[in-house]
């Protein structure tokens, strides 16, 4: 299953290996389509490939960390 989302990323994650942690902790394949990071916030349009269960687990995790997930 493939889901395309827009992530609104708080500044606190700017120096964190954000996508590395996703790859390491979830059985998904991210493809960054577009991204930008200013001093205040960042955003990324990402296509994630994985099982429905794993994608749900990932999106729940992101929202709990304070990252807004908008489905496209």
C-alpha positions in Angstrom: 0.0 0.0 0.0 1.2 3.5 -0.8 0.1 6.7 1.0 1.1 10.2 0.1 1.0 12.7 3.0 2.1 16.2 3.8 4.0 16.4 7.1 4.2 19.7 9.0 7.3 19.3 11.1 8.0 21.4 14.3 11.4 23.1 14.6 12.4 20.7 17.4 13.0 18.0 14.8 15.3 20.1 12.6 18.5 18.6 14.0 17.1 15.1 14.6 17.7 12.3 12.0 13.9 12.2 11.5 13.7 10.1 8.4 16.5 7.7 9.5 14.4 7.0 12.7 11.3 6.3 10.6 13.3 3.8 8.4 14.9 2.2 11.4 11.7 1.8 13.5 9.0 1.1 10.9 8.7 -1.3 8.0 8.0 1.4 5.5 9.8 2.9 2.5 9.6 6.7 2.4 10.1 8.7 -0.8 10.5 12.5 -0.2 8.8 14.2 -3.1 9.2 17.8 -1.9 10.5 19.4 1.3 11.4 22.7 2.9 12.7 23.7 6.3 12.7 27.3 7.6 13.8 28.4 11.0 10.3 28.1 12.4 8.8 25.0 10.9 9.3 22.5 8.1 7.1 20.6 5.7 7.6 17.5 3.5 5.4 15.8 1.0 6.3 12.1 1.3 5.0 8.9 -0.2 5.2 6.0 2.2 5.0 2.4 1.1 4.2 -0.4 3.6 1.4 -2.5 5.0 -1.8 -0.9 6.1 -1.0 -1.8 9.7 2.5 -0.4 9.6 1.4 2.8 7.9 -1.3 3.3 10.6 1.3 2.7 13.3 3.7 5.2 11.7 1.1 7.9 11.3 -0.1 7.5 14.9 3.5 7.7 16.1 4.1 10.9 14.1 0.9 12.6 15.4 1.8 11.7 19.0 5.2 13.4 18.5 3.4 16.6 17.4 3.9 16.2 13.6 0.8 17.1 11.7 -0.1 14.5 9.0 -2.3 15.6 6.1 -3.4 12.9 3.7 -3.4 13.8 0.1 
